[in-house]
Amino acid sequence: VTWRQEVFKDEVEVLVDLDIIDSIFENGMYLTITVEIIDEQTKEVKMVLREYTFRNVEDNRVAVFEWDPSSLPKDKFYIVQARTVNSLFDNKTETAYTTVKKLASKRNYKFYVDKNLIAWDNGKKFFPLGLYVQYVNDTDLELFRNSPFNLIKLPGVNAAAINRVYNKTNGQVRVINNIVGVNTEIANPSDKDKEMIRANITKNINAWKDLPGFFGYYIADEPGVYRIKSLREVTLTIRELDPDHVTWPAINNRLELRKYKEMFDVVGIDCYPVQHYDDLHAIWVMARQSRSRMINNRAMWNIP
């Protein structure tokens, strides 16, 4: 729906991915496609969208619905559920859903990703170019000055280390920091588990969010799909308490990105074709497959 699955009063597009290219269904024949907006808590259907147009996105045929969320109650989560009925095959029905939050008030982000997947940082276009770094000393940091790089990913360092990176590079390089002390291995977190996740990620937030050298949260390294619910809780808490910094995981299971997209702001795909000496075409294939799984509407910062 949007890069952060958040809406307020502005009209937004709802994209429904359909595997119908080069078929009799390509232009919608025999298909009835609707989108239901459902209150996540009460399960009440609040709106039904019926009007759509078709668009090709990457290798996908997409039904595009225009949604005006302005009349919905604020500060609540909603399920956006697409339903497709195929009258040629005895009204075979398939559903898919995502979740969004109707914000309590409109947010003006210092950092955001627009509908064209361009990142903006304090009003300026931002192209993320970074390195994974386990440890940096002053000599290493000297090399970052006047280099093309603007980010480094560090393994959960303290505030002093983040400040050191920023200051030693004259404000050029900021840190994506590994979250620490948060158990996201719980497949189906209970309310108590969610409270613990929120409490522990809040400690990270309070320690880092006001640092000028802090850029975002590295929330997981190649997580299994069973961790999605716990990691979604991490991301929802960060969006609420620190909306100006992103959550970013590395996903190696790119063919499951339809599921993973519920738990991040931006994503990195790490199949390392360069490291494994594959043809560089492998990077293009990897990116194409990944973007297709997300209908090319989520920011993807790859890890070659």
Disulfide bonds with the S-S distance in Angstrom:
none
